[in-house]
Amino acid sequence: MAADNTTIQTTKAARDRLRQLAAERGVTMGELVEELAGGTLTEAELEERAQRARADLEATLGVTVTAEDQAAGRALWKRVAAHPGAGHRGAAA
C-alpha cells in the first residue's frame, strides 16, 4: 500500500456497489472514490461559484439576483430532485 493511501470504512452494501460501479467504468475502487470526491463541490465551492454567477449576471445583463430569487431557485431544485427518477443516470423514463 502506498504511503498516501488510507482506508475508508463503509457498509458491505456500499462496498459492493462501489465495486460494481468501478468495474463498469473499468477503474479501481480507489480511482472511483477519487473521481467521485474530485467531481463533487464543497459547500464553500458552491457558494463561490454562485457568487461569481451573480456577479456575472449583474455585470453583463444588469440583473440583480435577490435572496428571494435564490430561495425560489432552491425550492425549485428540491422539487426537481424529489421527482421520481431524478438524479439517476440511466433510469427508465
Gaussian input, Z-matrix of N, CA and C with variables (Angstrom, degrees):
# hf/3-21g

backbone

0 1
 N
 C     1     B1
 C     2     B2     1     A1
 N     3     B3     2     A2     1     D1
 C     4     B4     3     A3     2     D2
 C     5     B5     4     A4     3     D3
 N     6     B6     5     A5     4     D4
 C     7     B7     6     A6     5     D5
 C     8     B8     7     A7     6     D6
 N     9     B9     8     A8     7     D7
 C    10    B10     9     A9     8     D8
 C    11    B11    10    A10     9     D9
 N    12    B12    11    A11    10    D10
 C    13    B13    12    A12    11    D11
 C    14    B14    13    A13    12    D12
 N    15    B15    14    A14    13    D13
 C    16    B16    15    A15    14    D14
 C    17    B17    16    A16    15    D15
 N    18    B18    17    A17    16    D16
 C    19    B19    18    A18    17    D17
 C    20    B20    19    A19    18    D18
 N    21    B21    20    A20    19    D19
 C    22    B22    21    A21    20    D20
 C    23    B23    22    A22    21    D21
 N    24    B24    23    A23    22    D22
 C    25    B25    24    A24    23    D23
 C    26    B26    25    A25    24    D24
 N    27    B27    26    A26    25    D25
 C    28    B28    27    A27    26    D26
 C    29    B29    28    A28    27    D27
 N    30    B30    29    A29    28    D28
 C    31    B31    30    A30    29    D29
 C    32    B32    31    A31    30    D30
 N    33    B33    32    A32    31    D31
 C    34    B34    33    A33    32    D32
 C    35    B35    34    A34    33    D33
 N    36    B36    35    A35    34    D34
 C    37    B37    36    A36    35    D35
 C    38    B38    37    A37    36    D36
 N    39    B39    38    A38    37    D37
 C    40    B40    39    A39    38    D38
 C    41    B41    40    A40    39    D39
 N    42    B42    41    A41    40    D40
 C    43    B43    42    A42    41    D41
 C    44    B44    43    A43    42    D42
 N    45    B45    44    A44    43    D43
 C    46    B46    45    A45    44    D44
 C    47    B47    46    A46    45    D45
 N    48    B48    47    A47    46    D46
 C    49    B49    48    A48    47    D47
 C    50    B50    49    A49    48    D48
 N    51    B51    50    A50    49    D49
 C    52    B52    51    A51    50    D50
 C    53    B53    52    A52    51    D51
 N    54    B54    53    A53    52    D52
 C    55    B55    54    A54    53    D53
 C    56    B56    55    A55    54    D54
 N    57    B57    56    A56    55    D55
 C    58    B58    57    A57    56    D56
 C    59    B59    58    A58    57    D57
 N    60    B60    59    A59    58    D58
 C    61    B61    60    A60    59    D59
 C    62    B62    61    A61    60    D60
 N    63    B63    62    A62    61    D61
 C    64    B64    63    A63    62    D62
 C    65    B65    64    A64    63    D63
 N    66    B66    65    A65    64    D64
 C    67    B67    66    A66    65    D65
 C    68    B68    67    A67    66    D66
 N    69    B69    68    A68    67    D67
 C    70    B70    69    A69    68    D68
 C    71    B71    70    A70    69    D69
 N    72    B72    71    A71    70    D70
 C    73    B73    72    A72    71    D71
 C    74    B74    73    A73    72    D72
 N    75    B75    74    A74    73    D73
 C    76    B76    75    A75    74    D74
 C    77    B77    76    A76    75    D75
 N    78    B78    77    A77    76    D76
 C    79    B79    78    A78    77    D77
 C    80    B80    79    A79    78    D78
 N    81    B81    80    A80    79    D79
 C    82    B82    81    A81    80    D80
 C    83    B83    82    A82    81    D81
 N    84    B84    83    A83    82    D82
 C    85    B85    84    A84    83    D83
 C    86    B86    85    A85    84    D84
 N    87    B87    86    A86    85    D85
 C    88    B88    87    A87    86    D86
 C    89    B89    88    A88    87    D87
 N    90    B90    89    A89    88    D88
 C    91    B91    90    A90    89    D89
 C    92    B92    91    A91    90    D90
 N    93    B93    92    A92    91    D91
 C    94    B94    93    A93    92    D92
 C    95    B95    94    A94    93    D93
 N    96    B96    95    A95    94    D94
 C    97    B97    96    A96    95    D95
 C    98    B98    97    A97    96    D96
 N    99    B99    98    A98    97    D97
 C   100   B100    99    A99    98    D98
 C   101   B101   100   A100    99    D99
 N   102   B102   101   A101   100   D100
 C   103   B103   102   A102   101   D101
 C   104   B104   103   A103   102   D102
 N   105   B105   104   A104   103   D103
 C   106   B106   105   A105   104   D104
 C   107   B107   106   A106   105   D105
 N   108   B108   107   A107   106   D106
 C   109   B109   108   A108   107   D107
 C   110   B110   109   A109   108   D108
 N   111   B111   110   A110   109   D109
 C   112   B112   111   A111   110   D110
 C   113   B113   112   A112   111   D111
 N   114   B114   113   A113   112   D112
 C   115   B115   114   A114   113   D113
 C   116   B116   115   A115   114   D114
 N   117   B117   116   A116   115   D115
 C   118   B118   117   A117   116   D116
 C   119   B119   118   A118   117   D117
 N   120   B120   119   A119   118   D118
 C   121   B121   120   A120   119   D119
 C   122   B122   121   A121   120   D120
 N   123   B123   122   A122   121   D121
 C   124   B124   123   A123   122   D122
 C   125   B125   124   A124   123   D123
 N   126   B126   125   A125   124   D124
 C   127   B127   126   A126   125   D125
 C   128   B128   127   A127   126   D126
 N   129   B129   128   A128   127   D127
 C   130   B130   129   A129   128   D128
 C   131   B131   130   A130   129   D129
 N   132   B132   131   A131   130   D130
 C   133   B133   132   A132   131   D131
 C   134   B134   133   A133   132   D132
 N   135   B135   134   A134   133   D133
 C   136   B136   135   A135   134   D134
 C   137   B137   136   A136   135   D135
 N   138   B138   137   A137   136   D136
 C   139   B139   138   A138   137   D137
 C   140   B140   139   A139   138   D138
 N   141   B141   140   A140   139   D139
 C   142   B142   141   A141   140   D140
 C   143   B143   142   A142   141   D141
 N   144   B144   143   A143   142   D142
 C   145   B145   144   A144   143   D143
 C   146   B146   145   A145   144   D144
 N   147   B147   146   A146   145   D145
 C   148   B148   147   A147   146   D146
 C   149   B149   148   A148   147   D147
 N   150   B150   149   A149   148   D148
 C   151   B151   150   A150   149   D149
 C   152   B152   151   A151   150   D150
 N   153   B153   152   A152   151   D151
 C   154   B154   153   A153   152   D152
 C   155   B155   154   A154   153   D153
 N   156   B156   155   A155   154   D154
 C   157   B157   156   A156   155   D155
 C   158   B158   157   A157   156   D156
 N   159   B159   158   A158   157   D157
 C   160   B160   159   A159   158   D158
 C   161   B161   160   A160   159   D159
 N   162   B162   161   A161   160   D160
 C   163   B163   162   A162   161   D161
 C   164   B164   163   A163   162   D162
 N   165   B165   164   A164   163   D163
 C   166   B166   165   A165   164   D164
 C   167   B167   166   A166   165   D165
 N   168   B168   167   A167   166   D166
 C   169   B169   168   A168   167   D167
 C   170   B170   169   A169   168   D168
 N   171   B171   170   A170   169   D169
 C   172   B172   171   A171   170   D170
 C   173   B173   172   A172   171   D171
 N   174   B174   173   A173   172   D172
 C   175   B175   174   A174   173   D173
 C   176   B176   175   A175   174   D174
 N   177   B177   176   A176   175   D175
 C   178   B178   177   A177   176   D176
 C   179   B179   178   A178   177   D177
 N   180   B180   179   A179   178   D178
 C   181   B181   180   A180   179   D179
 C   182   B182   181   A181   180   D180
 N   183   B183   182   A182   181   D181
 C   184   B184   183   A183   182   D182
 C   185   B185   184   A184   183   D183
 N   186   B186   185   A185   184   D184
 C   187   B187   186   A186   185   D185
 C   188   B188   187   A187   186   D186
 N   189   B189   188   A188   187   D187
 C   190   B190   189   A189   188   D188
 C   191   B191   190   A190   189   D189
 N   192   B192   191   A191   190   D190
 C   193   B193   192   A192   191   D191
 C   194   B194   193   A193   192   D192
 N   195   B195   194   A194   193   D193
 C   196   B196   195   A195   194   D194
 C   197   B197   196   A196   195   D195
 N   198   B198   197   A197   196   D196
 C   199   B199   198   A198   197   D197
 C   200   B200   199   A199   198   D198
 N   201   B201   200   A200   199   D199
 C   202   B202   201   A201   200   D200
 C   203   B203   202   A202   201   D201
 N   204   B204   203   A203   202   D202
 C   205   B205   204   A204   203   D203
 C   206   B206   205   A205   204   D204
 N   207   B207   206   A206   205   D205
 C   208   B208   207   A207   206   D206
 C   209   B209   208   A208   207   D207
 N   210   B210   209   A209   208   D208
 C   211   B211   210   A210   209   D209
 C   212   B212   211   A211   210   D210
 N   213   B213   212   A212   211   D211
 C   214   B214   213   A213   212   D212
 C   215   B215   214   A214   213   D213
 N   216   B216   215   A215   214   D214
 C   217   B217   216   A216   215   D215
 C   218   B218   217   A217   216   D216
 N   219   B219   218   A218   217   D217
 C   220   B220   219   A219   218   D218
 C   221   B221   220   A220   219   D219
 N   222   B222   221   A221   220   D220
 C   223   B223   222   A222   221   D221
 C   224   B224   223   A223   222   D222
 N   225   B225   224   A224   223   D223
 C   226   B226   225   A225   224   D224
 C   227   B227   226   A226   225   D225
 N   228   B228   227   A227   226   D226
 C   229   B229   228   A228   227   D227
 C   230   B230   229   A229   228   D228
 N   231   B231   230   A230   229   D229
 C   232   B232   231   A231   230   D230
 C   233   B233   232   A232   231   D231
 N   234   B234   233   A233   232   D232
 C   235   B235   234   A234   233   D233
 C   236   B236   235   A235   234   D234
 N   237   B237   236   A236   235   D235
 C   238   B238   237   A237   236   D236
 C   239   B239   238   A238   237   D237
 N   240   B240   239   A239   238   D238
 C   241   B241   240   A240   239   D239
 C   242   B242   241   A241   240   D240
 N   243   B243   242   A242   241   D241
 C   244   B244   243   A243   242   D242
 C   245   B245   244   A244   243   D243
 N   246   B246   245   A245   244   D244
 C   247   B247   246   A246   245   D245
 C   248   B248   247   A247   246   D246
 N   249   B249   248   A248   247   D247
 C   250   B250   249   A249   248   D248
 C   251   B251   250   A250   249   D249
 N   252   B252   251   A251   250   D250
 C   253   B253   252   A252   251   D251
 C   254   B254   253   A253   252   D252
 N   255   B255   254   A254   253   D253
 C   256   B256   255   A255   254   D254
 C   257   B257   256   A256   255   D255
 N   258   B258   257   A257   256   D256
 C   259   B259   258   A258   257   D257
 C   260   B260   259   A259   258   D258
 N   261   B261   260   A260   259   D259
 C   262   B262   261   A261   260   D260
 C   263   B263   262   A262   261   D261
 N   264   B264   263   A263   262   D262
 C   265   B265   264   A264   263   D263
 C   266   B266   265   A265   264   D264
 N   267   B267   266   A266   265   D265
 C   268   B268   267   A267   266   D266
 C   269   B269   268   A268   267   D267
 N   270   B270   269   A269   268   D268
 C   271   B271   270   A270   269   D269
 C   272   B272   271   A271   270   D270
 N   273   B273   272   A272   271   D271
 C   274   B274   273   A273   272   D272
 C   275   B275   274   A274   273   D273
 N   276   B276   275   A275   274   D274
 C   277   B277   276   A276   275   D275
 C   278   B278   277   A277   276   D276

   B1=1.4604
   B2=1.5327
   B3=1.3138
   B4=1.4553
   B5=1.5252
   B6=1.3276
   B7=1.4668
   B8=1.5147
   B9=1.3306
   B10=1.4650
   B11=1.5265
   B12=1.3174
   B13=1.4661
   B14=1.5215
   B15=1.3250
   B16=1.4560
   B17=1.5256
   B18=1.3022
   B19=1.4601
   B20=1.5171
   B21=1.3196
   B22=1.4618
   B23=1.5261
   B24=1.3244
   B25=1.4574
   B26=1.5204
   B27=1.3303
   B28=1.4605
   B29=1.5202
   B30=1.3106
   B31=1.4675
   B32=1.5288
   B33=1.3174
   B34=1.4632
   B35=1.5194
   B36=1.3276
   B37=1.4632
   B38=1.5287
   B39=1.3355
   B40=1.4597
   B41=1.5265
   B42=1.3229
   B43=1.4651
   B44=1.5170
   B45=1.3263
   B46=1.4596
   B47=1.5197
   B48=1.3204
   B49=1.4722
   B50=1.5234
   B51=1.3277
   B52=1.4651
   B53=1.5230
   B54=1.3155
   B55=1.4676
   B56=1.5238
   B57=1.3445
   B58=1.4536
   B59=1.5373
   B60=1.3314
   B61=1.4651
   B62=1.5274
   B63=1.3245
   B64=1.4628
   B65=1.5260
   B66=1.3255
   B67=1.4624
   B68=1.5301
   B69=1.3341
   B70=1.4603
   B71=1.5288
   B72=1.3362
   B73=1.4714
   B74=1.5241
   B75=1.3224
   B76=1.4579
   B77=1.5137
   B78=1.3331
   B79=1.4657
   B80=1.5244
   B81=1.3250
   B82=1.4642
   B83=1.5310
   B84=1.3213
   B85=1.4670
   B86=1.5239
   B87=1.3140
   B88=1.4610
   B89=1.5222
   B90=1.3295
   B91=1.4685
   B92=1.5242
   B93=1.3269
   B94=1.4624
   B95=1.5253
   B96=1.3242
   B97=1.4639
   B98=1.5270
   B99=1.3304
   B100=1.4682
   B101=1.5175
   B102=1.3278
   B103=1.4728
   B104=1.5286
   B105=1.3282
   B106=1.4628
   B107=1.5288
   B108=1.3218
   B109=1.4596
   B110=1.5276
   B111=1.3123
   B112=1.4570
   B113=1.5161
   B114=1.3211
   B115=1.4504
   B116=1.5124
   B117=1.3153
   B118=1.4623
   B119=1.5206
   B120=1.3362
   B121=1.4600
   B122=1.5247
   B123=1.3282
   B124=1.4564
   B125=1.5259
   B126=1.3239
   B127=1.4628
   B128=1.5247
   B129=1.3345
   B130=1.4701
   B131=1.5288
   B132=1.3252
   B133=1.4636
   B134=1.5225
   B135=1.3325
   B136=1.4618
   B137=1.5255
   B138=1.3346
   B139=1.4648
   B140=1.5235
   B141=1.3285
   B142=1.4653
   B143=1.5345
   B144=1.3119
   B145=1.4691
   B146=1.5369
   B147=1.3188
   B148=1.4701
   B149=1.5237
   B150=1.3271
   B151=1.4665
   B152=1.5276
   B153=1.3375
   B154=1.4687
   B155=1.5220
   B156=1.3396
   B157=1.4668
   B158=1.5204
   B159=1.3437
   B160=1.4690
   B161=1.5245
   B162=1.3242
   B163=1.4652
   B164=1.5265
   B165=1.3329
   B166=1.4604
   B167=1.5249
   B168=1.3300
   B169=1.4659
   B170=1.5254
   B171=1.3236
   B172=1.4608
   B173=1.5278
   B174=1.3211
   B175=1.4645
   B176=1.5254
   B177=1.3202
   B178=1.4666
   B179=1.5244
   B180=1.3260
   B181=1.4602
   B182=1.5240
   B183=1.3203
   B184=1.4548
   B185=1.5137
   B186=1.3332
   B187=1.4689
   B188=1.5174
   B189=1.3153
   B190=1.4562
   B191=1.5291
   B192=1.3197
   B193=1.4633
   B194=1.5257
   B195=1.3231
   B196=1.4613
   B197=1.5263
   B198=1.3248
   B199=1.4655
   B200=1.5281
   B201=1.3303
   B202=1.4691
   B203=1.5293
   B204=1.3410
   B205=1.4643
   B206=1.5293
   B207=1.3286
   B208=1.4598
   B209=1.5226
   B210=1.3319
   B211=1.4682
   B212=1.5249
   B213=1.3324
   B214=1.4702
   B215=1.5228
   B216=1.3117
   B217=1.4620
   B218=1.5139
   B219=1.3472
   B220=1.4705
   B221=1.5319
   B222=1.3299
   B223=1.4634
   B224=1.5312
   B225=1.3281
   B226=1.4656
   B227=1.5256
   B228=1.3411
   B229=1.4595
   B230=1.5300
   B231=1.3246
   B232=1.4701
   B233=1.5193
   B234=1.3387
   B235=1.4747
   B236=1.5227
   B237=1.3241
   B238=1.4632
   B239=1.5238
   B240=1.3379
   B241=1.4682
   B242=1.5188
   B243=1.3269
   B244=1.4629
   B245=1.5280
   B246=1.3201
   B247=1.4628
   B248=1.5255
   B249=1.3389
   B250=1.4701
   B251=1.5244
   B252=1.3254
   B253=1.4643
   B254=1.5142
   B255=1.3112
   B256=1.4653
   B257=1.5170
   B258=1.3181
   B259=1.4526
   B260=1.5135
   B261=1.3232
   B262=1.4635
   B263=1.5118
   B264=1.3229
   B265=1.4555
   B266=1.5171
   B267=1.3131
   B268=1.4550
   B269=1.5167
   B270=1.3317
   B271=1.4566
   B272=1.5131
   B273=1.3022
   B274=1.4621
   B275=1.5218
   B276=1.3077
   B277=1.4702
   B278=1.5099
   A1=107.85
   A2=115.64
   A3=120.57
   A4=110.37
   A5=115.20
   A6=120.80
   A7=113.15
   A8=117.78
   A9=119.73
   A10=113.11
   A11=118.24
   A12=121.95
   A13=110.61
   A14=115.36
   A15=121.00
   A16=108.15
   A17=116.86
   A18=122.51
   A19=109.20
   A20=115.68
   A21=122.00
   A22=107.09
   A23=117.00
   A24=119.99
   A25=109.30
   A26=115.59
   A27=122.19
   A28=108.55
   A29=115.96
   A30=119.17
   A31=109.51
   A32=115.81
   A33=120.03
   A34=110.52
   A35=116.54
   A36=119.97
   A37=110.88
   A38=116.99
   A39=120.71
   A40=109.76
   A41=117.00
   A42=121.01
   A43=110.83
   A44=116.75
   A45=120.51
   A46=111.66
   A47=116.11
   A48=119.62
   A49=110.58
   A50=116.96
   A51=120.12
   A52=110.79
   A53=116.78
   A54=121.19
   A55=110.20
   A56=116.91
   A57=120.64
   A58=111.10
   A59=116.54
   A60=120.33
   A61=111.15
   A62=116.48
   A63=120.54
   A64=110.53
   A65=116.77
   A66=120.61
   A67=111.17
   A68=116.40
   A69=120.30
   A70=111.82
   A71=116.71
   A72=120.93
   A73=112.25
   A74=116.27
   A75=120.14
   A76=113.30
   A77=117.08
   A78=122.12
   A79=108.95
   A80=115.72
   A81=119.58
   A82=108.52
   A83=115.70
   A84=119.34
   A85=110.36
   A86=117.55
   A87=120.70
   A88=111.48
   A89=116.75
   A90=120.61
   A91=110.63
   A92=116.62
   A93=120.39
   A94=110.85
   A95=117.08
   A96=120.74
   A97=109.83
   A98=117.78
   A99=120.74
   A100=110.57
   A101=117.04
   A102=121.44
   A103=110.95
   A104=116.57
   A105=120.50
   A106=111.16
   A107=116.90
   A108=120.40
   A109=111.35
   A110=116.74
   A111=120.47
   A112=113.59
   A113=116.93
   A114=121.17
   A115=114.58
   A116=117.41
   A117=121.87
   A118=109.09
   A119=116.13
   A120=120.39
   A121=111.34
   A122=115.83
   A123=120.98
   A124=108.61
   A125=117.22
   A126=120.95
   A127=110.72
   A128=116.64
   A129=120.28
   A130=110.85
   A131=117.13
   A132=120.63
   A133=111.29
   A134=116.83
   A135=120.69
   A136=111.22
   A137=116.63
   A138=120.62
   A139=110.88
   A140=116.78
   A141=120.76
   A142=110.27
   A143=115.93
   A144=120.88
   A145=110.40
   A146=116.91
   A147=120.93
   A148=110.84
   A149=116.76
   A150=120.50
   A151=110.69
   A152=116.24
   A153=119.54
   A154=111.32
   A155=116.49
   A156=120.18
   A157=111.00
   A158=116.62
   A159=119.68
   A160=110.92
   A161=117.06
   A162=121.05
   A163=110.57
   A164=117.49
   A165=121.27
   A166=111.17
   A167=117.37
   A168=120.81
   A169=110.99
   A170=115.31
   A171=118.76
   A172=110.90
   A173=116.90
   A174=120.74
   A175=112.52
   A176=117.57
   A177=119.66
   A178=113.93
   A179=117.10
   A180=119.99
   A181=113.49
   A182=116.82
   A183=119.97
   A184=113.17
   A185=116.57
   A186=122.05
   A187=109.02
   A188=116.97
   A189=121.84
   A190=108.24
   A191=115.59
   A192=121.52
   A193=107.61
   A194=116.15
   A195=121.37
   A196=110.83
   A197=114.81
   A198=119.93
   A199=110.05
   A200=116.69
   A201=120.67
   A202=110.43
   A203=116.55
   A204=120.42
   A205=110.50
   A206=115.59
   A207=120.20
   A208=110.98
   A209=117.17
   A210=121.26
   A211=110.36
   A212=116.47
   A213=119.75
   A214=110.16
   A215=116.95
   A216=120.64
   A217=112.21
   A218=116.17
   A219=119.27
   A220=110.70
   A221=117.12
   A222=120.78
   A223=110.23
   A224=116.05
   A225=119.72
   A226=111.12
   A227=116.47
   A228=119.64
   A229=111.44
   A230=118.29
   A231=120.40
   A232=110.53
   A233=116.01
   A234=119.39
   A235=110.49
   A236=116.92
   A237=120.67
   A238=109.88
   A239=116.36
   A240=120.86
   A241=111.99
   A242=117.64
   A243=121.62
   A244=112.09
   A245=117.16
   A246=120.90
   A247=109.22
   A248=118.33
   A249=120.70
   A250=110.85
   A251=114.97
   A252=120.79
   A253=113.68
   A254=118.97
   A255=121.03
   A256=109.74
   A257=115.50
   A258=120.73
   A259=115.55
   A260=116.53
   A261=119.86
   A262=109.60
   A263=115.97
   A264=119.52
   A265=108.75
   A266=114.06
   A267=118.60
   A268=114.04
   A269=117.81
   A270=120.33
   A271=108.99
   A272=115.81
   A273=121.13
   A274=109.48
   A275=115.10
   A276=119.78
   A277=111.31
   D1=131.81
   D2=-179.88
   D3=-66.77
   D4=155.25
   D5=-176.76
   D6=-62.94
   D7=-25.85
   D8=-177.65
   D9=-94.68
   D10=6.51
   D11=177.48
   D12=-88.91
   D13=157.92
   D14=178.19
   D15=-145.08
   D16=179.27
   D17=-179.72
   D18=-116.12
   D19=139.16
   D20=175.87
   D21=-116.72
   D22=127.42
   D23=177.51
   D24=-92.23
   D25=135.33
   D26=179.38
   D27=-150.51
   D28=176.85
   D29=178.20
   D30=-73.76
   D31=160.93
   D32=176.84
   D33=-62.94
   D34=-37.52
   D35=179.87
   D36=-62.42
   D37=-43.25
   D38=179.02
   D39=-66.04
   D40=-42.71
   D41=178.15
   D42=-59.21
   D43=-45.53
   D44=-179.39
   D45=-64.00
   D46=-38.69
   D47=178.15
   D48=-66.83
   D49=-43.76
   D50=176.82
   D51=-60.02
   D52=-40.82
   D53=178.73
   D54=-61.39
   D55=-44.35
   D56=179.69
   D57=-64.58
   D58=-45.91
   D59=179.06
   D60=-60.89
   D61=-43.05
   D62=179.67
   D63=-62.87
   D64=-44.52
   D65=-179.93
   D66=-61.94
   D67=-41.91
   D68=-179.89
   D69=-64.75
   D70=-29.50
   D71=-179.67
   D72=-92.34
   D73=-6.71
   D74=179.82
   D75=71.86
   D76=33.00
   D77=179.33
   D78=-128.80
   D79=168.78
   D80=175.32
   D81=-78.94
   D82=166.10
   D83=176.69
   D84=-63.39
   D85=-38.37
   D86=177.87
   D87=-62.09
   D88=-42.41
   D89=178.14
   D90=-64.96
   D91=-37.70
   D92=178.35
   D93=-64.14
   D94=-45.61
   D95=179.55
   D96=-62.38
   D97=-41.50
   D98=177.35
   D99=-62.20
   D100=-41.60
   D101=178.39
   D102=-62.23
   D103=-45.62
   D104=179.59
   D105=-64.74
   D106=-44.51
   D107=-179.50
   D108=-66.65
   D109=-40.70
   D110=-179.02
   D111=-71.39
   D112=-24.67
   D113=-177.72
   D114=-95.89
   D115=3.82
   D116=-179.17
   D117=-112.44
   D118=121.04
   D119=-178.38
   D120=-76.37
   D121=144.59
   D122=173.68
   D123=-77.56
   D124=167.91
   D125=176.84
   D126=-58.07
   D127=-41.91
   D128=179.97
   D129=-64.19
   D130=-40.93
   D131=178.40
   D132=-65.90
   D133=-40.00
   D134=177.16
   D135=-62.53
   D136=-43.39
   D137=179.85
   D138=-65.03
   D139=-41.98
   D140=178.57
   D141=-60.97
   D142=-43.88
   D143=178.86
   D144=-63.20
   D145=-41.17
   D146=179.19
   D147=-64.94
   D148=-40.91
   D149=178.77
   D150=-62.70
   D151=-42.51
   D152=178.16
   D153=-63.89
   D154=-40.46
   D155=179.49
   D156=-64.72
   D157=-42.24
   D158=177.91
   D159=-62.95
   D160=-41.75
   D161=179.13
   D162=-64.59
   D163=-40.68
   D164=178.23
   D165=-64.72
   D166=-42.54
   D167=178.28
   D168=-60.04
   D169=-42.43
   D170=-179.09
   D171=-69.89
   D172=-43.00
   D173=-177.03
   D174=-69.17
   D175=-40.09
   D176=-174.32
   D177=-92.84
   D178=-33.38
   D179=-175.37
   D180=-116.07
   D181=-7.95
   D182=-177.58
   D183=71.80
   D184=21.72
   D185=-178.21
   D186=-98.55
   D187=127.38
   D188=175.45
   D189=-104.53
   D190=121.44
   D191=179.42
   D192=-87.32
   D193=120.32
   D194=-178.02
   D195=-89.04
   D196=168.96
   D197=175.56
   D198=-60.80
   D199=-35.30
   D200=178.30
   D201=-65.54
   D202=-40.39
   D203=176.83
   D204=-60.78
   D205=-43.70
   D206=-179.78
   D207=-63.50
   D208=-42.30
   D209=179.15
   D210=-63.56
   D211=-41.69
   D212=178.86
   D213=-64.29
   D214=-39.46
   D215=177.85
   D216=-63.82
   D217=-43.67
   D218=178.05
   D219=-62.64
   D220=-40.36
   D221=179.72
   D222=-63.92
   D223=-40.30
   D224=178.36
   D225=-62.23
   D226=-46.28
   D227=-179.85
   D228=-64.02
   D229=-33.44
   D230=176.08
   D231=-64.04
   D232=-41.44
   D233=178.23
   D234=-65.32
   D235=-40.60
   D236=178.27
   D237=-62.49
   D238=-46.49
   D239=-178.79
   D240=-64.20
   D241=-29.25
   D242=-179.09
   D243=-78.61
   D244=-12.39
   D245=-178.29
   D246=-67.28
   D247=137.98
   D248=179.45
   D249=-54.66
   D250=129.63
   D251=178.26
   D252=88.09
   D253=-5.01
   D254=-178.90
   D255=-64.39
   D256=135.13
   D257=176.40
   D258=78.83
   D259=5.27
   D260=-179.32
   D261=-109.28
   D262=102.70
   D263=178.21
   D264=-65.56
   D265=136.69
   D266=177.31
   D267=80.26
   D268=3.59
   D269=179.50
   D270=-70.53
   D271=146.61
   D272=179.12
   D273=-65.95
   D274=138.98
   D275=-179.96
   D276=-79.14

